[in-house]
Amino acid sequence: MARYSVERKEAILRKLLPPMNFSVPPTALNQQGDYRSLITTCRMHDIDPYDYLVDVLQRVGQHPSKDIGQLIPRRWKALFADNPL
């Protein structure tokens, strides 16, 4: 997997999480809140949010749906962080 500089990762995350703007539709604000929550959870568990998102987005198509709970940040760290796709 390609490694990116911290600056590049932050730039990508900023594109996912633009500044709060109350002129956007409520559904977009809810989605933005979901992203912020996910990234905050990653940081709480000492996971690089960029690495987590890249790995989970690559893994989700081939991961069994009955084991989808393994892809939440806390469990992902224990199971997959040492061997990302």
C-alpha positions as CSV (number, residue, x, y, z in Angstrom):
1,M,0.0,0.0,0.0
2,A,1.3,3.4,-0.9
3,R,2.4,5.6,2.0
4,Y,1.6,9.3,2.0
5,S,3.0,12.2,3.9
6,V,1.1,13.6,6.9
7,E,0.3,16.7,4.9
8,R,-1.2,14.6,2.0
9,K,-3.3,12.6,4.4
10,E,-4.6,15.8,6.1
11,A,-5.4,17.3,2.8
12,I,-7.5,14.3,1.8
13,L,-9.3,14.3,5.2
14,R,-10.0,18.0,4.8
15,K,-11.7,17.2,1.5
16,L,-13.9,14.6,3.2
17,L,-14.6,17.0,6.1
18,P,-15.1,20.5,4.9
19,P,-15.6,23.3,7.5
20,M,-19.1,23.3,9.1
21,N,-21.3,25.3,6.7
22,F,-24.9,25.8,7.7
23,S,-26.0,26.7,4.1
24,V,-25.7,23.1,3.0
25,P,-28.7,20.6,3.2
26,P,-29.3,18.8,6.5
27,T,-28.5,15.4,4.9
28,A,-25.0,16.6,4.0
29,L,-24.5,17.9,7.5
30,N,-25.5,14.5,8.9
31,Q,-23.1,12.7,6.6
32,Q,-20.4,15.1,7.6
33,G,-21.1,14.4,11.2
34,D,-20.8,10.7,10.5
35,Y,-17.4,11.2,8.9
36,R,-16.2,13.3,11.9
37,S,-17.4,10.7,14.3
38,L,-15.6,7.9,12.5
39,I,-12.4,9.9,12.3
40,T,-12.6,10.9,16.0
41,T,-13.2,7.3,16.9
42,C,-10.1,6.3,15.0
43,R,-8.0,8.9,16.7
44,M,-9.3,7.8,20.1
45,H,-8.0,4.3,19.4
46,D,-4.6,5.6,18.0
47,I,-5.5,4.6,14.4
48,D,-4.5,6.8,11.5
49,P,-7.9,7.7,10.0
50,Y,-6.6,7.7,6.4
51,D,-5.0,4.2,6.7
52,Y,-8.2,2.9,8.3
53,L,-10.5,4.4,5.7
54,V,-8.4,3.1,2.8
55,D,-8.2,-0.4,4.2
56,V,-11.8,-0.7,5.1
57,L,-13.0,0.6,1.7
58,Q,-10.8,-2.0,0.0
59,R,-11.8,-4.7,2.4
60,V,-15.6,-4.1,2.6
61,G,-16.3,-5.7,-0.8
62,Q,-14.7,-9.0,0.0
63,H,-15.5,-9.1,3.7
64,P,-18.3,-11.5,4.8
65,S,-21.4,-9.5,5.8
66,K,-21.9,-11.6,8.9
67,D,-18.6,-10.3,10.2
68,I,-19.1,-6.6,9.3
69,G,-18.6,-5.7,13.0
70,Q,-14.9,-6.6,12.6
71,L,-14.5,-3.4,10.5
72,I,-15.4,-0.9,13.3
73,P,-12.2,0.9,14.3
74,R,-11.6,-0.8,17.7
75,R,-11.9,-4.3,16.3
76,W,-10.2,-3.4,13.0
77,K,-7.1,-2.3,15.0
78,A,-6.9,-5.7,16.8
79,L,-7.6,-7.8,13.7
80,F,-6.3,-6.0,10.6
81,A,-4.1,-3.0,11.5
82,D,-0.8,-5.0,11.4
83,N,-1.7,-6.4,7.9
84,P,-3.7,-3.8,5.9
85,L,-4.7,-4.6,2.3
